[in-house]
Amino acid sequence: MSSDPDGELIPDRELMGLARSVLEGEAFTVEMIEEPIPLLLAENSYFIVGVVATATIKDLIGVEGPAAHELAQRVAVGDAGPKLWDAYLVLLTQERSPDAGWVTRDLYQINYDTSRLRRLAHTGVPCTLTGVRTALNPFVRPITLDSPVVNIDPFVPMVASLVRRGVDKGVASKAVQAFRQGGDVSDAI
């Protein structure tokens, strides 16, 4: 979403579409609502997830309150059962967050506000299926190998499995190699 001249928020439809693809691929039932704010609603047997994507961090921070209210209202009137405690609002933007300042403080407050539902604010989300999948990782099934591993080296099928999940082969190889050597995987990426 970005603010148009009239002050209305316009959603980042590309990120929303990618989020829909990821969640549908994970067997969520997905619905897009447009009013009062564009909100992607998804539910499976474990979670209720609302996704909002904006163009800027400022818009992300501004839409968090209304989006949280809308999702909490929908959870309250539905038959959530035990999923009532596993309702999440995911806020996405492609804009990168600065390392310090009011933005960092506000994003911290959003991520640690667990009143009525949990919130996950992600900045710098690449507009790719892999980027959005990474942001939605808490709702993605863990990687499982297609066949039993009989290799002496257990890391060989892990690279192939990561590639099947959308990770670039070079990045997957570097990450596995870093892990294998006891290094920090994030340094290899």
N, C-alpha and C positions, 0 to 999 in steps of 0.2 A: 504494500500500500504506500502511496505517497500522497501528500496533500495537494489537491488541485487548487486553483485560484479561489474557489468558493469555500475552501476549508474542509471539503469532504475527503475521506481517505479512499485511495484507490489501491486495491490489493495487487501484490506481485503474483499475477496469474501463473507465471512460469513455475515459480516455487510451489505454488498451491497444486498445480497439475502434477508435478513430480512427487509431491507428498502423497497425493491421491494414488499414484501408481505404486509407490512403495507400500502403502498401507493395504491396498487391494491385493498386492502380491503376497502380503503376509496374512491373508484371509480375514481381513477386517471388512465389516459392512460399512460402506462409506456413503455419506450424504453431504452435499454442499448446500449451505443456507446462505442467503444474501442479505437478509434483514434481521436485526438492525445493523449487523456488520457482517462482511463476508467471513464465514467460519466453516472450515472443513470438519465435519463430525465423523468419527470413526469408532467402531466398537467391535471387539471380539470377545471371547469367553473370559479374558483376563482384564482388559483395560477399556476405559472410555477416554478417547483422545480428541481434543479440539486443536486444530492447527490454523494459525493466522500468519500470513506472510506480508511483510511490508518492504518498501524500498529503502527506508531509512531507519536508523536506530531511534531517532526522535519519534517517528510514527509508531514504531514497535512499542516504545515506552508509553505513548499516548493511548494506544489501543488495548493495552494489557488489562486495564480496569474494566472497560465495557465487555471485552471478550471473556474475561474470567466470570463476570456476572452472568452473561448469557449462557455459558457452559454450565455453571453451577445451577442456574434455574432449570435448564434442561435435564440435568442429572437428578435434581430434586423432584421433578414431576414424573420422571420415568420409573421403571422398575429395575433400578441398578443393582439391588441386592448387595452382596459383598463388594462389588466393583465400585460402590460408592466411595471406598477408600483408595481406589486406584483410578481416579479421574485426573487427567493431565491436560494442561493447556501448553501447547508448544508454540512458541513465537519465533519466527524465522525472518532474517534479513540478510541480503548479500553484502550490505555495508559492514566494513570491518570496524571493530570497536577500538578506540584509543586505549592506551595502556593505563591511563589514570584520568581522574577528573570526575565530574558529576555523572557522566555516562556510566562509568564503571560502578559507581556507588548505586545508581538506580538499577542497573542490571543485576547487581548482587542482591539488592532488596527484592527484586522480582523472583529470582531463582530460589531465595530462601523464605518466600512467603508461602506457607502451606495452609493458609486459612481457606477452608471449603474445598480446595483442590490443589494439586501440585502444579508448579510452573517450571518450564524449561525454556529459557531465552537463549537463542543461538544467533550470534553475529558472524559475519564473514562466511556465510554458507554458500559454497559454490553452486551455481545454477546447473547442476548435473545430477543424474540419478544417484551416483555414488555420494556426492556431497550431501544430498537430502537424506539418503539412507543413513549416512553417518550421524546426522542430526537426530534422526528418528531411531537410532540404534537401541534405546531401551525397549522398543516395541517390536524389534526384529528378532526372529528366532535365531538361536545360536547356530553357528556353522556346524554342520554334521558332514562327515565324510561319506561319500557315496558307497564305498565298499570297505570291507575290513582291511585294515592296514597290515600288510605282511612285510613291508619294507624294513630293512635294518634302520634306515633313516626316516624317522617320523615327520621330518620337516618337508620332504618332497611332496607328499599329497597336500600339505597345508598351503603351499604356494598355488597349486592347481585349484584348490577349493576357494581361495581368496579371489583368484582370477574369475572363476565362475560367478562370484558374488559382485563382480563389477570393479574390482581393484585392478589397476594397471599392473601388468606382469612385472615390470621393472621395479615398481614400488613394492609389490608383494615380495619379490626376491630380496630386495634390500632390507625390508622390515624383518623377514625371517632370518636373514643372515645376522642382523644386529642382535636379535633375540638370542640366536644360537651362540653368539660371542659374549653374551651377558651385558650387552649395551642397552641403551635406551632406544626403543623402537621409534619414538617420535624424532630422534636425531637422524634416523636413516631416511625419513620420509621427506 
